[in-house]
Amino acid sequence: MQDAVRRIVVVGGGTAGWITASLIAAEHVESARRPEVVLVESPDIPIIGVGEGTWPSMRMTLQKIGLPEAELLRQCEASFKQGTRFTAWARQGDDSRYVHPFSLPAEYATLNLAEHWLATDGTVPFADYVTPQAAVIEAGLAPKQPATPEYAFNVNYGYHFDAGRFAQLLHRHAVGRLGVRYVSGNLRQVESRPDGDIAAIVLDTGERLAGELFVDCTGQRALLIGRHPEADLVSVKDILFNDAAIAVQVPYTDPGQPLPSVTCATAVAAGWIWDIGLQTRRGVGHVYSSAHSSDEAAAAALRDYIARVSPRTDLERLSFRRIPFEPGYRRRFWVGNCVAVGLSGGFIEPLEASALALIEQAATLISRQLPVNRATMTVVAKRFNEKMAYHWERVVEFLKLHYVLSQRDDSEYWRACRDPASCPASLRDKLLLWQQQAPWHDDAPRVDELFPSASYQYVLYGMGFRPAFPAARGAAAGRDRERVARALEANAEKARQMRKLLPTNRELLESLAPMRGVA
């Protein structure tokens, strides 16, 4: 087969490059047509690592490539993540809090507990009503016990980790165990075929690498996909206004400090602040809109936050890093024999940690539907573009939900975020529909949805949304009464048992990956 895909060249390392190379190599390790996977990484480009939080899907990714969980915990400062806690999003003040846990509501496949919660006065927070994981999170407990097998759990979880160390771990694993070939060098030239496909790349070392499929993981520089006019960036800055972040690593000052198993997201005047607990430090950052805040004001807000939550921290010893970004995604992600994964394909903002999930989604699609030749590549590329465009549109919609539902009126930023005119039409339609019925399966109908309808429920009702039509609030009160009562009692019993049996997040990490102390 003259045009068979025999070599795949991944240009760019970091999380995107190494996950993609690893998944392709692992998927085809026993294939008779196993292609060669080559990863080219610049020795001069640092890893950005804006987001250090993952979804539960990362467990499946690591299992797929054969990476032991113990290695992740010991080598990447990793901790467990069970969801996100939002503070001051619905309204100004720390008393406004809710969680978006990773576990689905009880019996979610056939029972919509949201309908029954709406028939109550809302005294019990929605997440506490539908899942025991909210109680586990609030108690600072881990998602499993020390004896629980790797990747198994009592309540669903993902990870927080050091993105730089994670890329290094993937590098060693991909090269040492999966047979990925590593090449160090800077891209100097792209050679094209007459039909526009990439024939080869040439590095500053003089090495020429030909291939049949090229994966662009070069970050926002988009050195390969950016050559194609039809793959221009679709900006979403008129919907989601944040376009910059200031990130900092904050060492622990107290060795006994509780380690939350959630990403803490705190809304402030012109954006929000993430706070992620790793084993010996926290990753903290302020995401903001440069149209509504100066860099100096954003840095001051971040310093104020750190001083408030960690008063013993010496702010003068911290290193703050500004990271600008253009919120948007590619009009086409796969053009010819070039496909973009990671930041080269787009970036919105770190809210809900969607960036790593999109990397996993794209890399999994490529590995599972790897084209056997150039003819099938055209079909695979078309499907890939359609699917990834759908996922990016849903990410934009879901992230906007967090902003448009806010009742904050303390700044021009939040007034602009709340403006219905800045909402995608699909979200406006859903918000109108949810005035008469609770979200459920029809609101996220695809089997590969990034955000299930339960995620919409957690944010919707966590932010204080209540249907306008009284009939909707009590419509389910008389249905499935006994079944609902059993589900609620089961949730309460599970919560009681987990409070007794589960260790704290820090205790579990100490048992699985002894920490190295604090600064």
Secondary structure per residue as TSV (DSSP state, phi and psi in degrees):
chain	resnum	aa	ss	phi	psi
A	1	M	-	360.0	110.3
A	2	Q	T	-66.6	-36.7
A	3	D	T	-104.3	27.3
A	4	A	B	-64.3	148.0
A	5	V	-	-83.9	99.6
A	6	R	-	-105.0	-26.1
A	7	R	E	-135.4	131.2
A	8	I	E	-112.1	125.0
A	9	V	E	-108.5	114.7
A	10	V	E	-96.2	117.5
A	11	V	E	-102.2	110.1
A	12	G	-	112.6	137.3
A	13	G	-	-98.9	-123.7
A	14	G	H	63.6	-171.6
A	15	T	H	-62.5	-43.8
A	16	A	H	-61.0	-49.3
A	17	G	H	-65.0	-45.5
A	18	W	H	-74.6	-33.1
A	19	I	H	-65.5	-44.2
A	20	T	H	-62.1	-49.2
A	21	A	H	-61.7	-40.7
A	22	S	H	-67.0	-44.3
A	23	L	H	-66.2	-40.2
A	24	I	H	-63.9	-46.5
A	25	A	H	-64.0	-41.7
A	26	A	H	-69.2	-38.2
A	27	E	H	-65.4	-32.2
A	28	H	T	-114.9	20.1
A	29	V	T	-63.2	-30.1
A	30	E	T	-109.0	12.0
A	31	S	-	-78.2	143.0
A	32	A	T	-67.1	-25.7
A	33	R	T	-106.6	35.3
A	34	R	-	-54.9	119.6
A	35	P	-	-82.8	159.4
A	36	E	E	-79.8	132.5
A	37	V	E	-111.8	121.1
A	38	V	E	-117.8	130.6
A	39	L	E	-114.9	125.5
A	40	V	E	-106.2	125.3
A	41	E	E	-129.6	134.7
A	42	S	-	-74.2	134.5
A	43	P	T	-77.6	-4.7
A	44	D	T	-109.1	-6.8
A	45	I	-	-102.0	118.3
A	46	P	-	-74.2	156.9
A	47	I	-	-80.4	128.4
A	48	I	-	-71.0	-54.4
A	49	G	-	60.3	46.7
A	50	V	-	-60.5	-47.5
A	51	G	-	-105.6	134.3
A	52	E	-	-118.3	16.1
A	53	G	B	-110.9	146.8
A	54	T	-	-126.8	170.6
A	55	W	-	-97.0	171.0
A	56	P	T	-58.6	-21.7
A	57	S	H	-58.7	-25.3
A	58	M	H	-63.9	-30.3
A	59	R	H	-61.9	-43.7
A	60	M	H	-65.9	-37.4
A	61	T	H	-62.9	-45.8
A	62	L	H	-66.3	-37.8
A	63	Q	H	-63.7	-41.7
A	64	K	H	-60.0	-40.5
A	65	I	H	-89.7	-0.2
A	66	G	T	78.2	28.1
A	67	L	-	-93.7	118.7
A	68	P	-	-62.9	139.8
A	69	E	H	-61.8	-34.2
A	70	A	H	-59.6	-36.1
A	71	E	H	-65.8	-40.9
A	72	L	H	-60.6	-47.2
A	73	L	H	-65.2	-39.5
A	74	R	H	-81.6	-28.0
A	75	Q	H	-107.5	-10.3
A	76	C	S	-124.1	19.7
A	77	E	-	57.8	24.0
A	78	A	-	-72.3	148.3
A	79	S	E	-136.2	174.9
A	80	F	E	-94.5	141.4
A	81	K	E	-122.8	128.1
A	82	Q	-	-111.7	5.8
A	83	G	E	147.8	-155.4
A	84	T	E	-130.8	137.3
A	85	R	E	-105.2	124.9
A	86	F	E	-103.9	128.9
A	87	T	E	-123.2	132.7
A	88	A	S	66.3	23.0
A	89	W	S	-84.4	-46.1
A	90	A	S	-68.2	-39.3
A	91	R	S	-155.4	163.8
A	92	Q	S	-68.8	138.6
A	93	G	S	118.2	144.9
A	94	D	T	-71.0	-9.4
A	95	D	T	-78.0	-9.5
A	96	S	-	-93.3	99.8
A	97	R	E	-141.0	146.8
A	98	Y	E	-156.7	165.2
A	99	V	E	-121.0	147.9
A	100	H	E	-113.4	92.7
A	101	P	E	-81.1	164.2
A	102	F	S	-81.0	-19.5
A	103	S	S	-80.7	142.2
A	104	L	-	-73.2	154.9
A	105	P	-	-57.5	155.1
A	106	A	T	-57.2	136.4
A	107	E	T	52.4	38.2
A	108	Y	T	-64.8	-25.2
A	109	A	T	-61.8	-35.8
A	110	T	T	-127.7	-1.1
A	111	L	-	-135.3	124.0
A	112	N	-	-100.1	91.0
A	113	L	H	-64.7	-19.2
A	114	A	H	-60.0	-37.3
A	115	E	H	-60.5	-37.6
A	116	H	H	-79.3	-34.6
A	117	W	H	-63.0	-38.0
A	118	L	T	-64.6	-20.4
A	119	A	T	-82.2	-5.5
A	120	T	S	-94.2	179.1
A	121	D	-	-85.7	0.9
A	122	G	S	79.0	10.4
A	123	T	-	-61.0	-42.3
A	124	V	S	-82.4	121.3
A	125	P	-	-54.4	147.5
A	126	F	H	-55.6	-48.2
A	127	A	H	-61.7	-38.4
A	128	D	H	-66.2	-31.7
A	129	Y	H	-69.7	-36.8
A	130	V	H	-104.6	-15.3
A	131	T	-	-149.5	142.1
A	132	P	T	-70.9	-13.1
A	133	Q	H	-64.5	-30.6
A	134	A	H	-59.6	-40.0
A	135	A	H	-69.0	-36.8
A	136	V	H	-63.1	-44.0
A	137	I	H	-63.0	-47.7
A	138	E	H	-62.0	-34.0
A	139	A	T	-81.7	-1.4
A	140	G	T	70.5	28.3
A	141	L	B	-92.8	161.1
A	142	A	-	-82.0	164.4
A	143	P	S	-81.0	-3.8
A	144	K	S	-162.3	176.9
A	145	Q	-	-96.8	161.3
A	146	P	T	-57.5	-32.7
A	147	A	T	-83.9	-6.3
A	148	T	S	-65.3	134.9
A	149	P	-	-58.8	157.8
A	150	E	T	-55.0	136.4
A	151	Y	T	71.6	-7.4
A	152	A	-	-85.0	169.2
A	153	F	-	-160.8	161.6
A	154	N	S	-90.7	-40.1
A	155	V	S	-132.0	148.1
A	156	N	-	-60.1	146.0
A	157	Y	-	-154.0	158.8
A	158	G	E	-122.4	-147.4
A	159	Y	E	-138.9	158.0
A	160	H	E	-109.7	141.0
A	161	F	-	-157.9	168.1
A	162	D	-	-78.2	113.6
A	163	A	H	-61.9	-37.2
A	164	G	H	-65.2	-45.1
A	165	R	H	-68.2	-33.5
A	166	F	H	-63.6	-43.3
A	167	A	H	-62.3	-39.1
A	168	Q	H	-65.4	-40.0
A	169	L	H	-64.2	-45.1
A	170	L	H	-61.0	-39.8
A	171	H	H	-56.2	-53.2
A	172	R	H	-61.6	-40.8
A	173	H	H	-68.5	-45.0
A	174	A	H	-64.1	-42.1
A	175	V	H	-76.4	-44.7
A	176	G	H	-78.0	-31.0
A	177	R	H	-118.5	-22.2
A	178	L	S	-110.3	-3.0
A	179	G	-	78.2	18.2
A	180	V	-	-72.5	134.4
A	181	R	E	-87.6	132.1
A	182	Y	E	-107.8	134.0
A	183	V	E	-131.1	128.6
A	184	S	E	-100.0	129.5
A	185	G	-	168.0	163.0
A	186	N	-	-100.6	139.5
A	187	L	E	-68.7	127.4
A	188	R	E	-116.1	-29.0
A	189	Q	E	-153.4	144.1
A	190	V	E	-116.3	119.9
A	191	E	E	-93.9	131.5
A	192	S	E	-110.0	151.1
A	193	R	-	-85.3	166.8
A	194	P	T	-57.8	-29.9
A	195	D	T	-85.4	2.7
A	196	G	S	97.3	-14.0
A	197	D	-	-64.3	157.7
A	198	I	E	-80.4	127.6
A	199	A	E	-89.7	-42.5
A	200	A	E	-165.3	163.4
A	201	I	E	-118.2	150.4
A	202	V	E	-120.0	132.3
A	203	L	E	-99.0	166.7
A	204	D	T	-69.1	-11.7
A	205	T	T	-81.8	-8.6
A	206	G	S	95.7	-12.0
A	207	E	-	-70.7	137.4
A	208	R	E	-111.7	127.9
A	209	L	E	-119.0	108.4
A	210	A	E	-86.8	160.0
A	211	G	-	-171.8	170.4
A	212	E	S	-102.9	-22.4
A	213	L	E	-138.5	132.3
A	214	F	E	-120.6	126.5
A	215	V	E	-106.3	120.5
A	216	D	E	-88.7	106.9
A	217	C	-	-121.4	38.7
A	218	T	-	-90.5	14.8
A	219	G	G	72.8	-155.0
A	220	Q	G	-65.1	-15.4
A	221	R	G	-68.7	-28.6
A	222	A	-	45.0	58.3
A	223	L	T	-66.6	-24.0
A	224	L	T	-103.2	-56.5
A	225	I	G	-66.6	-27.6
A	226	G	G	-67.4	-12.1
A	227	R	G	-75.6	-12.5
A	228	H	-	-102.9	116.2
A	229	P	G	-59.1	-32.1
A	230	E	G	-73.7	-5.7
A	231	A	G	-108.9	32.2
A	232	D	-	-66.2	166.2
A	233	L	E	-83.6	130.3
A	234	V	E	-91.4	107.8
A	235	S	E	-75.1	142.2
A	236	V	-	-120.6	24.7
A	237	K	T	-67.9	-18.2
A	238	D	T	-80.9	-7.3
A	239	I	T	-110.8	-49.6
A	240	L	-	-119.8	117.0
A	241	F	-	-88.5	-15.2
A	242	N	-	-67.9	135.1
A	243	D	-	-142.2	14.9
A	244	A	E	-157.5	157.7
A	245	A	E	-144.3	150.0
A	246	I	E	-119.5	121.3
A	247	A	E	-115.2	149.5
A	248	V	E	-153.3	148.1
A	249	Q	E	-100.2	125.8
A	250	V	E	-115.1	112.4
A	251	P	E	-71.0	151.8
A	252	Y	-	-71.4	142.3
A	253	T	S	-106.9	-9.3
A	254	D	-	-129.7	114.5
A	255	P	T	-64.3	-19.8
A	256	G	T	-97.7	10.2
A	257	Q	-	-61.3	130.0
A	258	P	-	-57.0	144.6
A	259	L	-	-114.1	99.6
A	260	P	-	-62.1	146.5
A	261	S	S	-101.4	35.1
A	262	V	S	-138.1	156.2
A	263	T	E	-77.2	128.2
A	264	C	E	-94.7	120.2
A	265	A	E	-117.8	111.9
A	266	T	E	-112.5	121.0
A	267	A	E	-75.6	140.0
A	268	V	E	-131.2	-173.5
A	269	A	T	-59.6	-38.0
A	270	A	T	-126.4	29.6
A	271	G	E	159.5	-140.9
A	272	W	E	-153.6	163.4
A	273	I	E	-120.4	128.7
A	274	W	E	-95.1	150.3
A	275	D	E	-144.3	111.1
A	276	I	E	-119.3	125.5
A	277	G	E	-92.4	116.5
A	278	L	-	-99.9	-170.6
A	279	Q	S	-69.9	-43.7
A	280	T	S	-122.2	5.9
A	281	R	E	-158.4	171.5
A	282	R	E	-115.5	143.0
A	283	G	E	-98.3	118.6
A	284	V	E	-127.2	142.9
A	285	G	E	-161.7	155.7
A	286	H	E	-113.6	118.9
A	287	V	E	-98.0	130.7
A	288	Y	E	-151.1	169.6
A	289	S	-	-101.8	120.8
A	290	S	T	-68.7	-15.7
A	291	A	T	-78.6	-15.4
A	292	H	T	-120.1	-4.6
A	293	S	-	-153.5	143.4
A	294	S	-	-79.4	162.3
A	295	D	H	-61.7	-37.2
A	296	E	H	-65.3	-41.6
A	297	A	H	-67.3	-37.8
A	298	A	H	-65.5	-42.8
A	299	A	H	-63.7	-39.0
A	300	A	H	-65.1	-40.6
A	301	A	H	-63.8	-38.3
A	302	L	H	-67.4	-42.4
A	303	R	H	-63.0	-40.6
A	304	D	H	-62.1	-41.2
A	305	Y	H	-62.7	-48.0
A	306	I	H	-62.4	-41.8
A	307	A	H	-63.1	-32.6
A	308	R	H	-76.7	-45.3
A	309	V	H	-88.7	-18.0
A	310	S	-	-140.9	70.9
A	311	P	T	-63.4	-19.9
A	312	R	T	-86.9	-1.9
A	313	T	-	-72.7	133.9
A	314	D	-	-84.2	99.4
A	315	L	G	-62.1	-28.9
A	316	E	G	-69.6	-18.7
A	317	R	G	-92.1	-4.5
A	318	L	-	-84.8	150.2
A	319	S	-	-111.5	112.9
A	320	F	-	-95.8	137.7
A	321	R	E	-128.3	124.1
A	322	R	E	-89.0	134.1
A	323	I	E	-127.4	102.4
A	324	P	E	-80.9	152.1
A	325	F	-	-153.2	155.1
A	326	E	-	-103.9	109.9
A	327	P	-	-68.6	115.0
A	328	G	E	172.2	-178.8
A	329	Y	E	-148.5	162.5
A	330	R	E	-68.3	142.2
A	331	R	S	-65.0	-37.2
A	332	R	-	-135.9	135.1
A	333	F	S	-96.2	-25.1
A	334	W	E	-125.2	113.8
A	335	V	E	-126.1	123.1
A	336	G	T	61.5	-123.5
A	337	N	T	-109.2	28.8
A	338	C	E	-123.7	128.3
A	339	V	E	-130.5	136.3
A	340	A	E	-97.0	135.0
A	341	V	-	-133.2	138.1
A	342	G	G	84.7	-148.2
A	343	L	G	-61.4	-25.5
A	344	S	G	-66.2	-23.9
A	345	G	T	-89.0	-17.5
A	346	G	E	144.9	168.1
A	347	F	E	-159.0	138.5
A	348	I	-	-106.3	-74.2
A	349	E	-	-168.0	166.8
A	350	P	S	-75.6	-4.9
A	351	L	G	-55.0	130.1
A	352	E	G	65.9	12.1
A	353	A	G	52.5	41.2
A	354	S	H	-76.0	-20.9
A	355	A	H	-60.9	-49.4
A	356	L	H	-66.7	-35.5
A	357	A	H	-64.0	-38.0
A	358	L	H	-68.8	-34.7
A	359	I	H	-61.6	-48.0
A	360	E	H	-59.6	-44.2
A	361	Q	H	-61.5	-47.6
A	362	A	H	-65.5	-46.4
A	363	A	H	-64.4	-37.2
A	364	T	H	-66.5	-42.4
A	365	L	H	-60.3	-44.9
A	366	I	H	-63.3	-45.1
A	367	S	H	-67.4	-38.2
A	368	R	H	-78.8	-29.5
A	369	Q	T	-115.6	32.1
A	370	L	-	-54.9	120.1
A	371	P	-	-67.0	139.5
A	372	V	S	-77.4	-27.5
A	373	N	B	-153.0	-177.9
A	374	R	H	-68.0	-32.2
A	375	A	H	-65.8	-47.3
A	376	T	H	-70.0	-23.7
A	377	M	H	-60.3	-35.3
A	378	T	H	-62.3	-40.9
A	379	V	H	-70.7	-44.8
A	380	V	H	-60.9	-42.5
A	381	A	H	-62.5	-40.3
A	382	K	H	-62.6	-46.1
A	383	R	H	-65.0	-40.6
A	384	F	H	-60.5	-46.8
A	385	N	H	-62.0	-41.7
A	386	E	H	-65.2	-45.0
A	387	K	H	-68.6	-45.1
A	388	M	H	-68.2	-35.7
A	389	A	H	-61.5	-41.4
A	390	Y	H	-60.7	-46.1
A	391	H	H	-62.7	-43.4
A	392	W	H	-64.9	-39.7
A	393	E	H	-62.4	-39.6
A	394	R	H	-70.0	-34.9
A	395	V	H	-61.9	-47.5
A	396	V	H	-58.7	-45.7
A	397	E	H	-61.4	-47.2
A	398	F	H	-67.6	-41.4
A	399	L	H	-65.0	-38.9
A	400	K	H	-63.2	-30.3
A	401	L	H	-56.0	-37.4
A	402	H	H	-63.9	-30.4
A	403	Y	H	-90.2	-44.0
A	404	V	H	-69.7	-23.4
A	405	L	T	-83.1	-9.2
A	406	S	-	-64.8	147.3
A	407	Q	-	-103.2	6.9
A	408	R	-	-65.5	137.5
A	409	D	-	-137.3	28.7
A	410	D	S	-95.3	-1.2
A	411	S	S	-157.4	160.9
A	412	E	H	-64.5	-31.2
A	413	Y	H	-57.1	-52.3
A	414	W	H	-71.1	-31.7
A	415	R	H	-65.4	-37.7
A	416	A	H	-69.4	-40.1
A	417	C	H	-63.2	-33.3
A	418	R	H	-80.6	-14.6
A	419	D	-	-62.1	118.6
A	420	P	G	-58.4	-25.0
A	421	A	G	-65.5	-20.6
A	422	S	G	-89.9	4.8
A	423	C	S	-88.0	142.2
A	424	P	-	-61.0	148.0
A	425	A	H	-58.8	-36.3
A	426	S	H	-62.7	-37.0
A	427	L	H	-74.1	-38.3
A	428	R	H	-60.2	-41.0
A	429	D	H	-63.4	-43.9
A	430	K	H	-65.6	-42.1
A	431	L	H	-62.0	-35.5
A	432	L	H	-68.1	-44.0
A	433	L	H	-64.5	-37.6
A	434	W	T	-71.3	-7.1
A	435	Q	T	-70.0	-18.5
A	436	Q	T	-117.9	-13.0
A	437	Q	S	-156.0	150.5
A	438	A	-	-76.5	146.2
A	439	P	-	-57.5	146.0
A	440	W	-	-156.4	-154.3
A	441	H	G	-60.4	-33.3
A	442	D	G	-66.9	-17.6
A	443	D	G	-84.1	-13.6
A	444	A	S	-145.0	75.0
A	445	P	-	-80.0	-15.2
A	446	R	S	-82.6	148.2
A	447	V	T	-70.2	-20.3
A	448	D	T	-109.1	28.3
A	449	E	-	-57.1	136.0
A	450	L	S	-71.1	-40.4
A	451	F	S	-116.9	109.9
A	452	P	-	-68.4	166.7
A	453	S	H	-60.8	-26.2
A	454	A	H	-61.0	-35.8
A	455	S	H	-62.9	-40.1
A	456	Y	H	-61.5	-40.1
A	457	Q	H	-62.1	-47.0
A	458	Y	H	-59.2	-43.2
A	459	V	H	-74.1	-45.2
A	460	L	H	-56.0	-53.1
A	461	Y	H	-84.5	-23.6
A	462	G	H	-66.6	-32.5
A	463	M	T	-82.4	-2.0
A	464	G	T	95.3	11.0
A	465	F	-	-66.9	133.2
A	466	R	-	-132.3	137.4
A	467	P	-	-59.0	146.4
A	468	A	S	-76.3	-26.4
A	469	F	S	-95.8	117.3
A	470	P	H	-55.2	-31.8
A	471	A	H	-60.5	-36.2
A	472	A	H	-65.9	-32.6
A	473	R	H	-69.6	-31.2
A	474	G	H	-116.0	9.8
A	475	A	T	-60.0	-33.0
A	476	A	T	-100.4	3.6
A	477	A	T	-57.0	-36.1
A	478	G	T	-95.7	-3.4
A	479	R	T	-93.7	144.8
A	480	D	T	51.9	33.4
A	481	R	H	-58.3	-46.2
A	482	E	H	-67.4	-40.7
A	483	R	H	-65.0	-41.0
A	484	V	H	-63.4	-44.1
A	485	A	H	-59.7	-40.7
A	486	R	H	-65.3	-41.3
A	487	A	H	-64.4	-42.1
A	488	L	H	-67.4	-40.3
A	489	E	H	-66.8	-38.6
A	490	A	H	-63.1	-41.3
A	491	N	H	-59.7	-46.3
A	492	A	H	-63.0	-41.4
A	493	E	H	-66.6	-42.2
A	494	K	H	-61.8	-41.2
A	495	A	H	-62.0	-42.3
A	496	R	H	-62.7	-45.2
A	497	Q	H	-65.0	-41.4
A	498	M	H	-67.3	-36.2
A	499	R	H	-61.0	-31.7
A	500	K	H	-80.2	-39.0
A	501	L	H	-98.7	-26.9
A	502	L	-	-85.9	139.4
A	503	P	-	-77.0	172.2
A	504	T	B	-72.1	164.2
A	505	N	H	-57.9	-43.9
A	506	R	H	-66.9	-40.6
A	507	E	H	-62.5	-41.2
A	508	L	H	-64.8	-43.3
A	509	L	H	-64.3	-38.8
A	510	E	H	-62.2	-34.1
A	511	S	H	-77.4	-30.2
A	512	L	H	-96.1	-33.6
A	513	A	S	-147.7	84.4
A	514	P	-	-49.4	129.2
A	515	M	-	-78.7	159.0
A	516	R	-	-95.5	12.0
A	517	G	-	97.8	-172.1
A	518	V	-	-122.9	161.9
A	519	A	-	-78.8	360.0
